[in-house]
Amino acid sequence: SQVTNETQLQKLDIFIPLLDINSYLKLTEASGHICVSHWVGPCRLGCLFNHGDHIVAVNDLQPQDVEEAYFFISRSTRKEVRL
């Protein structure tokens, strides 16, 4: 909410093992965006997400809501998911 200019935002592709997403990542919806609400990944992964980061795509598919994002993640046939 503190960013007023979209040029201040950075888009990143993050590849995460599917098992780690299911274990450590929690998403929520805020202001019409899919956002990270909780990330408690192990030290080997580091701090990949911050509270409030937006998820705009899952394996190049653009979910419309949190349920669809989780659906895309659950249907992934890859060992790593691209967020």
PyMOL Python script that loads the backbone (N, CA, C, O; Angstrom):
from pymol import cmd

cmd.read_pdbstr("""\
ATOM      1  N   SER A   1       0.820  -1.203   0.000  1.00  0.00           N
ATOM      2  CA  SER A   1       0.000   0.000   0.000  1.00  0.00           C
ATOM      3  C   SER A   1       0.859   1.261   0.000  1.00  0.00           C
ATOM      4  O   SER A   1       0.354   2.347  -0.282  1.00  0.00           O
ATOM      5  N   GLN A   2       2.146   1.134   0.311  1.00  0.00           N
ATOM      6  CA  GLN A   2       3.012   2.306   0.365  1.00  0.00           C
ATOM      7  C   GLN A   2       3.607   2.652  -0.992  1.00  0.00           C
ATOM      8  O   GLN A   2       4.151   3.743  -1.160  1.00  0.00           O
ATOM      9  N   VAL A   3       3.518   1.759  -1.954  1.00  0.00           N
ATOM     10  CA  VAL A   3       4.063   2.011  -3.284  1.00  0.00           C
ATOM     11  C   VAL A   3       3.000   2.722  -4.111  1.00  0.00           C
ATOM     12  O   VAL A   3       1.916   2.185  -4.338  1.00  0.00           O
ATOM     13  N   THR A   4       3.316   3.927  -4.557  1.00  0.00           N
ATOM     14  CA  THR A   4       2.355   4.693  -5.332  1.00  0.00           C
ATOM     15  C   THR A   4       2.664   4.671  -6.817  1.00  0.00           C
ATOM     16  O   THR A   4       1.814   5.040  -7.629  1.00  0.00           O
ATOM     17  N   ASN A   5       3.863   4.245  -7.188  1.00  0.00           N
ATOM     18  CA  ASN A   5       4.265   4.208  -8.578  1.00  0.00           C
ATOM     19  C   ASN A   5       4.673   2.776  -8.924  1.00  0.00           C
ATOM     20  O   ASN A   5       5.564   2.210  -8.291  1.00  0.00           O
ATOM     21  N   GLU A   6       4.017   2.195  -9.929  1.00  0.00           N
ATOM     22  CA  GLU A   6       4.277   0.796 -10.256  1.00  0.00           C
ATOM     23  C   GLU A   6       5.700   0.549 -10.750  1.00  0.00           C
ATOM     24  O   GLU A   6       6.155  -0.594 -10.744  1.00  0.00           O
ATOM     25  N   THR A   7       6.405   1.578 -11.172  1.00  0.00           N
ATOM     26  CA  THR A   7       7.792   1.393 -11.606  1.00  0.00           C
ATOM     27  C   THR A   7       8.699   1.057 -10.426  1.00  0.00           C
ATOM     28  O   THR A   7       9.832   0.619 -10.624  1.00  0.00           O
ATOM     29  N   GLN A   8       8.213   1.258  -9.205  1.00  0.00           N
ATOM     30  CA  GLN A   8       8.978   0.899  -8.015  1.00  0.00           C
ATOM     31  C   GLN A   8       8.893  -0.593  -7.712  1.00  0.00           C
ATOM     32  O   GLN A   8       9.626  -1.096  -6.860  1.00  0.00           O
ATOM     33  N   LEU A   9       8.005  -1.300  -8.402  1.00  0.00           N
ATOM     34  CA  LEU A   9       7.826  -2.729  -8.171  1.00  0.00           C
ATOM     35  C   LEU A   9       8.776  -3.532  -9.050  1.00  0.00           C
ATOM     36  O   LEU A   9       9.163  -3.084 -10.130  1.00  0.00           O
ATOM     37  N   GLN A  10       9.142  -4.698  -8.591  1.00  0.00           N
ATOM     38  CA  GLN A  10      10.034  -5.569  -9.340  1.00  0.00           C
ATOM     39  C   GLN A  10       9.334  -6.901  -9.575  1.00  0.00           C
ATOM     40  O   GLN A  10       8.815  -7.507  -8.637  1.00  0.00           O
ATOM     41  N   LYS A  11       9.320  -7.360 -10.833  1.00  0.00           N
ATOM     42  CA  LYS A  11       8.742  -8.661 -11.153  1.00  0.00           C
ATOM     43  C   LYS A  11       9.853  -9.689 -11.205  1.00  0.00           C
ATOM     44  O   LYS A  11      10.889  -9.472 -11.833  1.00  0.00           O
ATOM     45  N   LEU A  12       9.628 -10.812 -10.539  1.00  0.00           N
ATOM     46  CA  LEU A  12      10.605 -11.892 -10.483  1.00  0.00           C
ATOM     47  C   LEU A  12       9.937 -13.211 -10.815  1.00  0.00           C
ATOM     48  O   LEU A  12       8.765 -13.419 -10.504  1.00  0.00           O
ATOM     49  N   ASP A  13      10.682 -14.092 -11.442  1.00  0.00           N
ATOM     50  CA  ASP A  13      10.258 -15.478 -11.605  1.00  0.00           C
ATOM     51  C   ASP A  13      10.964 -16.276 -10.527  1.00  0.00           C
ATOM     52  O   ASP A  13      12.193 -16.272 -10.445  1.00  0.00           O
ATOM     53  N   ILE A  14      10.190 -16.960  -9.701  1.00  0.00           N
ATOM     54  CA  ILE A  14      10.752 -17.757  -8.625  1.00  0.00           C
ATOM     55  C   ILE A  14      10.335 -19.202  -8.847  1.00  0.00           C
ATOM     56  O   ILE A  14       9.150 -19.501  -8.995  1.00  0.00           O
ATOM     57  N   PHE A  15      11.315 -20.092  -8.869  1.00  0.00           N
ATOM     58  CA  PHE A  15      11.061 -21.512  -9.040  1.00  0.00           C
ATOM     59  C   PHE A  15      11.196 -22.198  -7.684  1.00  0.00           C
ATOM     60  O   PHE A  15      12.241 -22.124  -7.037  1.00  0.00           O
ATOM     61  N   ILE A  16      10.124 -22.866  -7.266  1.00  0.00           N
ATOM     62  CA  ILE A  16      10.087 -23.480  -5.942  1.00  0.00           C
ATOM     63  C   ILE A  16       9.642 -24.933  -6.084  1.00  0.00           C
ATOM     64  O   ILE A  16       8.697 -25.219  -6.819  1.00  0.00           O
ATOM     65  N   PRO A  17      10.312 -25.851  -5.391  1.00  0.00           N
ATOM     66  CA  PRO A  17       9.839 -27.235  -5.407  1.00  0.00           C
ATOM     67  C   PRO A  17       8.379 -27.309  -4.950  1.00  0.00           C
ATOM     68  O   PRO A  17       7.986 -26.659  -3.981  1.00  0.00           O
ATOM     69  N   LEU A  18       7.606 -28.092  -5.646  1.00  0.00           N
ATOM     70  CA  LEU A  18       6.180 -28.226  -5.357  1.00  0.00           C
ATOM     71  C   LEU A  18       5.920 -28.587  -3.903  1.00  0.00           C
ATOM     72  O   LEU A  18       5.013 -28.037  -3.278  1.00  0.00           O
ATOM     73  N   LEU A  19       6.706 -29.504  -3.362  1.00  0.00           N
ATOM     74  CA  LEU A  19       6.512 -29.904  -1.964  1.00  0.00           C
ATOM     75  C   LEU A  19       6.725 -28.739  -1.001  1.00  0.00           C
ATOM     76  O   LEU A  19       6.035 -28.640   0.013  1.00  0.00           O
ATOM     77  N   ASP A  20       7.676 -27.857  -1.313  1.00  0.00           N
ATOM     78  CA  ASP A  20       7.931 -26.708  -0.449  1.00  0.00           C
ATOM     79  C   ASP A  20       6.795 -25.698  -0.508  1.00  0.00           C
ATOM     80  O   ASP A  20       6.470 -25.076   0.503  1.00  0.00           O
ATOM     81  N   ILE A  21       6.194 -25.528  -1.663  1.00  0.00           N
ATOM     82  CA  ILE A  21       5.041 -24.618  -1.765  1.00  0.00           C
ATOM     83  C   ILE A  21       3.917 -25.125  -0.875  1.00  0.00           C
ATOM     84  O   ILE A  21       3.331 -24.364  -0.104  1.00  0.00           O
ATOM     85  N   ASN A  22       3.625 -26.407  -0.985  1.00  0.00           N
ATOM     86  CA  ASN A  22       2.528 -26.973  -0.201  1.00  0.00           C
ATOM     87  C   ASN A  22       2.800 -26.917   1.297  1.00  0.00           C
ATOM     88  O   ASN A  22       1.868 -26.826   2.096  1.00  0.00           O
ATOM     89  N   SER A  23       4.070 -26.971   1.679  1.00  0.00           N
ATOM     90  CA  SER A  23       4.412 -26.992   3.098  1.00  0.00           C
ATOM     91  C   SER A  23       4.579 -25.612   3.726  1.00  0.00           C
ATOM     92  O   SER A  23       4.265 -25.425   4.902  1.00  0.00           O
ATOM     93  N   TYR A  24       5.073 -24.641   2.950  1.00  0.00           N
ATOM     94  CA  TYR A  24       5.534 -23.395   3.564  1.00  0.00           C
ATOM     95  C   TYR A  24       4.844 -22.115   3.086  1.00  0.00           C
ATOM     96  O   TYR A  24       4.981 -21.076   3.732  1.00  0.00           O
ATOM     97  N   LEU A  25       4.116 -22.162   1.988  1.00  0.00           N
ATOM     98  CA  LEU A  25       3.540 -20.935   1.422  1.00  0.00           C
ATOM     99  C   LEU A  25       2.040 -20.874   1.673  1.00  0.00           C
ATOM    100  O   LEU A  25       1.314 -21.831   1.406  1.00  0.00           O
ATOM    101  N   LYS A  26       1.590 -19.744   2.187  1.00  0.00           N
ATOM    102  CA  LYS A  26       0.161 -19.480   2.376  1.00  0.00           C
ATOM    103  C   LYS A  26      -0.197 -18.216   1.609  1.00  0.00           C
ATOM    104  O   LYS A  26       0.504 -17.208   1.692  1.00  0.00           O
ATOM    105  N   LEU A  27      -1.290 -18.281   0.863  1.00  0.00           N
ATOM    106  CA  LEU A  27      -1.740 -17.152   0.056  1.00  0.00           C
ATOM    107  C   LEU A  27      -3.053 -16.624   0.596  1.00  0.00           C
ATOM    108  O   LEU A  27      -3.813 -17.343   1.245  1.00  0.00           O
ATOM    109  N   THR A  28      -3.305 -15.355   0.316  1.00  0.00           N
ATOM    110  CA  THR A  28      -4.571 -14.721   0.667  1.00  0.00           C
ATOM    111  C   THR A  28      -4.915 -13.737  -0.432  1.00  0.00           C
ATOM    112  O   THR A  28      -4.090 -13.445  -1.297  1.00  0.00           O
ATOM    113  N   GLU A  29      -6.120 -13.234  -0.397  1.00  0.00           N
ATOM    114  CA  GLU A  29      -6.532 -12.236  -1.372  1.00  0.00           C
ATOM    115  C   GLU A  29      -6.733 -10.904  -0.658  1.00  0.00           C
ATOM    116  O   GLU A  29      -7.421 -10.832   0.360  1.00  0.00           O
ATOM    117  N   ALA A  30      -6.125  -9.852  -1.204  1.00  0.00           N
ATOM    118  CA  ALA A  30      -6.234  -8.516  -0.616  1.00  0.00           C
ATOM    119  C   ALA A  30      -6.325  -7.495  -1.739  1.00  0.00           C
ATOM    120  O   ALA A  30      -5.496  -7.482  -2.648  1.00  0.00           O
ATOM    121  N   SER A  31      -7.318  -6.658  -1.669  1.00  0.00           N
ATOM    122  CA  SER A  31      -7.515  -5.602  -2.667  1.00  0.00           C
ATOM    123  C   SER A  31      -7.520  -6.147  -4.084  1.00  0.00           C
ATOM    124  O   SER A  31      -7.012  -5.504  -5.002  1.00  0.00           O
ATOM    125  N   GLY A  32      -8.093  -7.333  -4.267  1.00  0.00           N
ATOM    126  CA  GLY A  32      -8.185  -7.923  -5.597  1.00  0.00           C
ATOM    127  C   GLY A  32      -6.908  -8.564  -6.104  1.00  0.00           C
ATOM    128  O   GLY A  32      -6.833  -8.938  -7.275  1.00  0.00           O
ATOM    129  N   HIS A  33      -5.893  -8.703  -5.245  1.00  0.00           N
ATOM    130  CA  HIS A  33      -4.623  -9.315  -5.632  1.00  0.00           C
ATOM    131  C   HIS A  33      -4.402 -10.583  -4.826  1.00  0.00           C
ATOM    132  O   HIS A  33      -4.843 -10.691  -3.682  1.00  0.00           O
ATOM    133  N   ILE A  34      -3.717 -11.541  -5.435  1.00  0.00           N
ATOM    134  CA  ILE A  34      -3.295 -12.743  -4.728  1.00  0.00           C
ATOM    135  C   ILE A  34      -1.972 -12.396  -4.061  1.00  0.00           C
ATOM    136  O   ILE A  34      -1.007 -12.023  -4.728  1.00  0.00           O
ATOM    137  N   CYS A  35      -1.938 -12.521  -2.747  1.00  0.00           N
ATOM    138  CA  CYS A  35      -0.777 -12.067  -1.976  1.00  0.00           C
ATOM    139  C   CYS A  35      -0.252 -13.167  -1.063  1.00  0.00           C
ATOM    140  O   CYS A  35      -0.985 -14.068  -0.656  1.00  0.00           O
ATOM    141  N   VAL A  36       1.022 -13.069  -0.758  1.00  0.00           N
ATOM    142  CA  VAL A  36       1.642 -13.974   0.202  1.00  0.00           C
ATOM    143  C   VAL A  36       1.230 -13.517   1.601  1.00  0.00           C
ATOM    144  O   VAL A  36       1.441 -12.363   1.974  1.00  0.00           O
ATOM    145  N   SER A  37       0.644 -14.430   2.364  1.00  0.00           N
ATOM    146  CA  SER A  37       0.292 -14.090   3.739  1.00  0.00           C
ATOM    147  C   SER A  37       1.251 -14.727   4.730  1.00  0.00           C
ATOM    148  O   SER A  37       1.362 -14.287   5.874  1.00  0.00           O
ATOM    149  N   HIS A  38       1.956 -15.784   4.274  1.00  0.00           N
ATOM    150  CA  HIS A  38       2.859 -16.473   5.201  1.00  0.00           C
ATOM    151  C   HIS A  38       3.862 -17.294   4.414  1.00  0.00           C
ATOM    152  O   HIS A  38       3.487 -18.041   3.511  1.00  0.00           O
ATOM    153  N   TRP A  39       5.133 -17.159   4.751  1.00  0.00           N
ATOM    154  CA  TRP A  39       6.197 -17.976   4.180  1.00  0.00           C
ATOM    155  C   TRP A  39       7.149 -18.350   5.298  1.00  0.00           C
ATOM    156  O   TRP A  39       7.754 -17.478   5.922  1.00  0.00           O
ATOM    157  N   VAL A  40       7.285 -19.635   5.552  1.00  0.00           N
ATOM    158  CA  VAL A  40       8.192 -20.112   6.601  1.00  0.00           C
ATOM    159  C   VAL A  40       9.083 -21.211   6.041  1.00  0.00           C
ATOM    160  O   VAL A  40       9.204 -22.286   6.629  1.00  0.00           O
ATOM    161  N   GLY A  41       9.697 -20.936   4.917  1.00  0.00           N
ATOM    162  CA  GLY A  41      10.553 -21.913   4.266  1.00  0.00           C
ATOM    163  C   GLY A  41      11.808 -22.206   5.060  1.00  0.00           C
ATOM    164  O   GLY A  41      12.219 -21.412   5.907  1.00  0.00           O
ATOM    165  N   PRO A  42      12.417 -23.354   4.782  1.00  0.00           N
ATOM    166  CA  PRO A  42      13.649 -23.739   5.481  1.00  0.00           C
ATOM    167  C   PRO A  42      14.819 -22.850   5.066  1.00  0.00           C
ATOM    168  O   PRO A  42      14.768 -22.178   4.036  1.00  0.00           O
ATOM    169  N   CYS A  43      15.850 -22.856   5.865  1.00  0.00           N
ATOM    170  CA  CYS A  43      17.031 -22.014   5.615  1.00  0.00           C
ATOM    171  C   CYS A  43      17.638 -22.278   4.246  1.00  0.00           C
ATOM    172  O   CYS A  43      18.173 -21.359   3.627  1.00  0.00           O
ATOM    173  N   ARG A  44      17.568 -23.508   3.759  1.00  0.00           N
ATOM    174  CA  ARG A  44      18.169 -23.831   2.465  1.00  0.00           C
ATOM    175  C   ARG A  44      17.504 -23.062   1.324  1.00  0.00           C
ATOM    176  O   ARG A  44      18.128 -22.843   0.285  1.00  0.00           O
ATOM    177  N   LEU A  45      16.248 -22.650   1.503  1.00  0.00           N
ATOM    178  CA  LEU A  45      15.556 -21.875   0.476  1.00  0.00           C
ATOM    179  C   LEU A  45      15.733 -20.377   0.673  1.00  0.00           C
ATOM    180  O   LEU A  45      15.639 -19.609  -0.285  1.00  0.00           O
ATOM    181  N   GLY A  46      15.985 -19.962   1.888  1.00  0.00           N
ATOM    182  CA  GLY A  46      16.115 -18.538   2.171  1.00  0.00           C
ATOM    183  C   GLY A  46      14.760 -17.860   2.262  1.00  0.00           C
ATOM    184  O   GLY A  46      13.715 -18.510   2.257  1.00  0.00           O
ATOM    185  N   CYS A  47      14.804 -16.554   2.346  1.00  0.00           N
ATOM    186  CA  CYS A  47      13.575 -15.757   2.440  1.00  0.00           C
ATOM    187  C   CYS A  47      13.144 -15.371   1.033  1.00  0.00           C
ATOM    188  O   CYS A  47      13.538 -14.325   0.518  1.00  0.00           O
ATOM    189  N   LEU A  48      12.341 -16.216   0.423  1.00  0.00           N
ATOM    190  CA  LEU A  48      11.926 -15.988  -0.962  1.00  0.00           C
ATOM    191  C   LEU A  48      10.798 -14.981  -1.089  1.00  0.00           C
ATOM    192  O   LEU A  48      10.693 -14.280  -2.095  1.00  0.00           O
ATOM    193  N   PHE A  49       9.957 -14.910  -0.069  1.00  0.00           N
ATOM    194  CA  PHE A  49       8.780 -14.060  -0.126  1.00  0.00           C
ATOM    195  C   PHE A  49       8.703 -13.168   1.101  1.00  0.00           C
ATOM    196  O   PHE A  49       9.204 -13.503   2.174  1.00  0.00           O
ATOM    197  N   ASN A  50       8.064 -12.031   0.913  1.00  0.00           N
ATOM    198  CA  ASN A  50       7.723 -11.143   2.017  1.00  0.00           C
ATOM    199  C   ASN A  50       6.206 -11.076   2.109  1.00  0.00           C
ATOM    200  O   ASN A  50       5.500 -11.270   1.119  1.00  0.00           O
ATOM    201  N   HIS A  51       5.727 -10.804   3.288  1.00  0.00           N
ATOM    202  CA  HIS A  51       4.291 -10.642   3.494  1.00  0.00           C
ATOM    203  C   HIS A  51       3.772  -9.562   2.534  1.00  0.00           C
ATOM    204  O   HIS A  51       4.296  -8.448   2.504  1.00  0.00           O
ATOM    205  N   GLY A  52       2.755  -9.893   1.762  1.00  0.00           N
ATOM    206  CA  GLY A  52       2.152  -8.926   0.851  1.00  0.00           C
ATOM    207  C   GLY A  52       2.649  -8.999  -0.580  1.00  0.00           C
ATOM    208  O   GLY A  52       2.103  -8.319  -1.449  1.00  0.00           O
ATOM    209  N   ASP A  53       3.679  -9.812  -0.857  1.00  0.00           N
ATOM    210  CA  ASP A  53       4.120  -9.973  -2.244  1.00  0.00           C
ATOM    211  C   ASP A  53       2.955 -10.469  -3.087  1.00  0.00           C
ATOM    212  O   ASP A  53       2.177 -11.312  -2.640  1.00  0.00           O
ATOM    213  N   HIS A  54       2.831  -9.952  -4.300  1.00  0.00           N
ATOM    214  CA  HIS A  54       1.760 -10.364  -5.201  1.00  0.00           C
ATOM    215  C   HIS A  54       2.210 -11.545  -6.044  1.00  0.00           C
ATOM    216  O   HIS A  54       3.344 -11.581  -6.521  1.00  0.00           O
ATOM    217  N   ILE A  55       1.325 -12.501  -6.224  1.00  0.00           N
ATOM    218  CA  ILE A  55       1.539 -13.627  -7.135  1.00  0.00           C
ATOM    219  C   ILE A  55       0.684 -13.344  -8.365  1.00  0.00           C
ATOM    220  O   ILE A  55      -0.543 -13.299  -8.273  1.00  0.00           O
ATOM    221  N   VAL A  56       1.325 -13.153  -9.511  1.00  0.00           N
ATOM    222  CA  VAL A  56       0.567 -12.818 -10.723  1.00  0.00           C
ATOM    223  C   VAL A  56       0.422 -13.993 -11.678  1.00  0.00           C
ATOM    224  O   VAL A  56      -0.424 -13.965 -12.571  1.00  0.00           O
ATOM    225  N   ALA A  57       1.253 -15.042 -11.495  1.00  0.00           N
ATOM    226  CA  ALA A  57       1.151 -16.201 -12.379  1.00  0.00           C
ATOM    227  C   ALA A  57       1.679 -17.442 -11.678  1.00  0.00           C
ATOM    228  O   ALA A  57       2.562 -17.375 -10.823  1.00  0.00           O
ATOM    229  N   VAL A  58       1.111 -18.573 -12.066  1.00  0.00           N
ATOM    230  CA  VAL A  58       1.557 -19.886 -11.604  1.00  0.00           C
ATOM    231  C   VAL A  58       1.835 -20.702 -12.864  1.00  0.00           C
ATOM    232  O   VAL A  58       0.911 -21.048 -13.600  1.00  0.00           O
ATOM    233  N   ASN A  59       3.113 -21.009 -13.110  1.00  0.00           N
ATOM    234  CA  ASN A  59       3.498 -21.724 -14.329  1.00  0.00           C
ATOM    235  C   ASN A  59       2.918 -21.048 -15.579  1.00  0.00           C
ATOM    236  O   ASN A  59       2.366 -21.714 -16.455  1.00  0.00           O
ATOM    237  N   ASP A  60       3.047 -19.745 -15.647  1.00  0.00           N
ATOM    238  CA  ASP A  60       2.597 -18.912 -16.771  1.00  0.00           C
ATOM    239  C   ASP A  60       1.082 -18.805 -16.902  1.00  0.00           C
ATOM    240  O   ASP A  60       0.600 -18.199 -17.860  1.00  0.00           O
ATOM    241  N   LEU A  61       0.317 -19.373 -15.973  1.00  0.00           N
ATOM    242  CA  LEU A  61      -1.136 -19.217 -15.963  1.00  0.00           C
ATOM    243  C   LEU A  61      -1.481 -18.115 -14.972  1.00  0.00           C
ATOM    244  O   LEU A  61      -0.903 -18.053 -13.887  1.00  0.00           O
ATOM    245  N   GLN A  62      -2.410 -17.255 -15.333  1.00  0.00           N
ATOM    246  CA  GLN A  62      -2.765 -16.128 -14.475  1.00  0.00           C
ATOM    247  C   GLN A  62      -4.064 -16.413 -13.728  1.00  0.00           C
ATOM    248  O   GLN A  62      -5.151 -16.269 -14.289  1.00  0.00           O
ATOM    249  N   PRO A  63      -3.952 -16.817 -12.466  1.00  0.00           N
ATOM    250  CA  PRO A  63      -5.155 -17.111 -11.684  1.00  0.00           C
ATOM    251  C   PRO A  63      -5.926 -15.834 -11.364  1.00  0.00           C
ATOM    252  O   PRO A  63      -5.351 -14.753 -11.233  1.00  0.00           O
ATOM    253  N   GLN A  64      -7.234 -15.986 -11.243  1.00  0.00           N
ATOM    254  CA  GLN A  64      -8.102 -14.853 -10.932  1.00  0.00           C
ATOM    255  C   GLN A  64      -8.318 -14.681  -9.435  1.00  0.00           C
ATOM    256  O   GLN A  64      -8.674 -13.595  -8.977  1.00  0.00           O
ATOM    257  N   ASP A  65      -8.105 -15.747  -8.671  1.00  0.00           N
ATOM    258  CA  ASP A  65      -8.283 -15.667  -7.219  1.00  0.00           C
ATOM    259  C   ASP A  65      -7.405 -16.716  -6.542  1.00  0.00           C
ATOM    260  O   ASP A  65      -6.746 -17.513  -7.209  1.00  0.00           O
ATOM    261  N   VAL A  66      -7.406 -16.706  -5.216  1.00  0.00           N
ATOM    262  CA  VAL A  66      -6.550 -17.601  -4.444  1.00  0.00           C
ATOM    263  C   VAL A  66      -6.888 -19.067  -4.712  1.00  0.00           C
ATOM    264  O   VAL A  66      -5.990 -19.898  -4.847  1.00  0.00           O
ATOM    265  N   GLU A  67      -8.164 -19.379  -4.787  1.00  0.00           N
ATOM    266  CA  GLU A  67      -8.565 -20.766  -5.024  1.00  0.00           C
ATOM    267  C   GLU A  67      -8.030 -21.272  -6.355  1.00  0.00           C
ATOM    268  O   GLU A  67      -7.573 -22.411  -6.453  1.00  0.00           O
ATOM    269  N   GLU A  68      -8.084 -20.430  -7.376  1.00  0.00           N
ATOM    270  CA  GLU A  68      -7.569 -20.824  -8.682  1.00  0.00           C
ATOM    271  C   GLU A  68      -6.043 -20.962  -8.645  1.00  0.00           C
ATOM    272  O   GLU A  68      -5.494 -21.845  -9.303  1.00  0.00           O
ATOM    273  N   ALA A  69      -5.356 -20.110  -7.892  1.00  0.00           N
ATOM    274  CA  ALA A  69      -3.902 -20.223  -7.746  1.00  0.00           C
ATOM    275  C   ALA A  69      -3.549 -21.564  -7.112  1.00  0.00           C
ATOM    276  O   ALA A  69      -2.668 -22.271  -7.602  1.00  0.00           O
ATOM    277  N   TYR A  70      -4.229 -21.915  -6.031  1.00  0.00           N
ATOM    278  CA  TYR A  70      -3.985 -23.210  -5.396  1.00  0.00           C
ATOM    279  C   TYR A  70      -4.341 -24.369  -6.331  1.00  0.00           C
ATOM    280  O   TYR A  70      -3.683 -25.409  -6.307  1.00  0.00           O
ATOM    281  N   PHE A  71      -5.371 -24.192  -7.149  1.00  0.00           N
ATOM    282  CA  PHE A  71      -5.747 -25.221  -8.123  1.00  0.00           C
ATOM    283  C   PHE A  71      -4.624 -25.421  -9.134  1.00  0.00           C
ATOM    284  O   PHE A  71      -4.249 -26.558  -9.422  1.00  0.00           O
ATOM    285  N   PHE A  72      -4.083 -24.328  -9.679  1.00  0.00           N
ATOM    286  CA  PHE A  72      -2.982 -24.427 -10.635  1.00  0.00           C
ATOM    287  C   PHE A  72      -1.763 -25.093 -10.004  1.00  0.00           C
ATOM    288  O   PHE A  72      -1.085 -25.899 -10.641  1.00  0.00           O
ATOM    289  N   ILE A  73      -1.492 -24.750  -8.748  1.00  0.00           N
ATOM    290  CA  ILE A  73      -0.361 -25.365  -8.049  1.00  0.00           C
ATOM    291  C   ILE A  73      -0.602 -26.861  -7.870  1.00  0.00           C
ATOM    292  O   ILE A  73       0.298 -27.667  -8.107  1.00  0.00           O
ATOM    293  N   SER A  74      -1.796 -27.231  -7.458  1.00  0.00           N
ATOM    294  CA  SER A  74      -2.096 -28.646  -7.193  1.00  0.00           C
ATOM    295  C   SER A  74      -2.089 -29.479  -8.466  1.00  0.00           C
ATOM    296  O   SER A  74      -1.831 -30.681  -8.416  1.00  0.00           O
ATOM    297  N   ARG A  75      -2.365 -28.863  -9.596  1.00  0.00           N
ATOM    298  CA  ARG A  75      -2.403 -29.587 -10.873  1.00  0.00           C
ATOM    299  C   ARG A  75      -1.063 -29.577 -11.604  1.00  0.00           C
ATOM    300  O   ARG A  75      -0.950 -30.124 -12.701  1.00  0.00           O
ATOM    301  N   SER A  76      -0.068 -28.970 -11.013  1.00  0.00           N
ATOM    302  CA  SER A  76       1.233 -28.889 -11.665  1.00  0.00           C
ATOM    303  C   SER A  76       1.842 -30.281 -11.802  1.00  0.00           C
ATOM    304  O   SER A  76       1.850 -31.062 -10.851  1.00  0.00           O
ATOM    305  N   THR A  77       2.346 -30.578 -12.982  1.00  0.00           N
ATOM    306  CA  THR A  77       3.003 -31.863 -13.215  1.00  0.00           C
ATOM    307  C   THR A  77       4.515 -31.737 -13.093  1.00  0.00           C
ATOM    308  O   THR A  77       5.240 -32.725 -13.207  1.00  0.00           O
ATOM    309  N   ARG A  78       4.982 -30.526 -12.864  1.00  0.00           N
ATOM    310  CA  ARG A  78       6.415 -30.279 -12.717  1.00  0.00           C
ATOM    311  C   ARG A  78       6.836 -30.473 -11.269  1.00  0.00           C
ATOM    312  O   ARG A  78       6.021 -30.353 -10.353  1.00  0.00           O
ATOM    313  N   LYS A  79       8.110 -30.771 -11.070  1.00  0.00           N
ATOM    314  CA  LYS A  79       8.633 -30.881  -9.700  1.00  0.00           C
ATOM    315  C   LYS A  79       8.852 -29.506  -9.088  1.00  0.00           C
ATOM    316  O   LYS A  79       8.881 -29.359  -7.866  1.00  0.00           O
ATOM    317  N   GLU A  80       9.009 -28.492  -9.950  1.00  0.00           N
ATOM    318  CA  GLU A  80       9.153 -27.108  -9.492  1.00  0.00           C
ATOM    319  C   GLU A  80       8.024 -26.292 -10.090  1.00  0.00           C
ATOM    320  O   GLU A  80       7.601 -26.520 -11.223  1.00  0.00           O
ATOM    321  N   VAL A  81       7.548 -25.343  -9.312  1.00  0.00           N
ATOM    322  CA  VAL A  81       6.483 -24.452  -9.761  1.00  0.00           C
ATOM    323  C   VAL A  81       7.082 -23.071  -9.954  1.00  0.00           C
ATOM    324  O   VAL A  81       7.877 -22.603  -9.140  1.00  0.00           O
ATOM    325  N   ARG A  82       6.694 -22.436 -11.030  1.00  0.00           N
ATOM    326  CA  ARG A  82       7.174 -21.068 -11.312  1.00  0.00           C
ATOM    327  C   ARG A  82       6.114 -20.081 -10.869  1.00  0.00           C
ATOM    328  O   ARG A  82       4.977 -20.103 -11.340  1.00  0.00           O
ATOM    329  N   LEU A  83       6.516 -19.211  -9.946  1.00  0.00           N
ATOM    330  CA  LEU A  83       5.612 -18.154  -9.466  1.00  0.00           C
ATOM    331  C   LEU A  83       6.187 -16.812  -9.883  1.00  0.00           C
ATOM    332  O   LEU A  83       5.599 -15.771  -9.590  1.00  0.00           O
TER     333      LEU A  83
END
""", "prot")
cmd.dss("prot")
cmd.show_as("cartoon", "prot")
cmd.util.cbc("prot")
cmd.orient("prot")
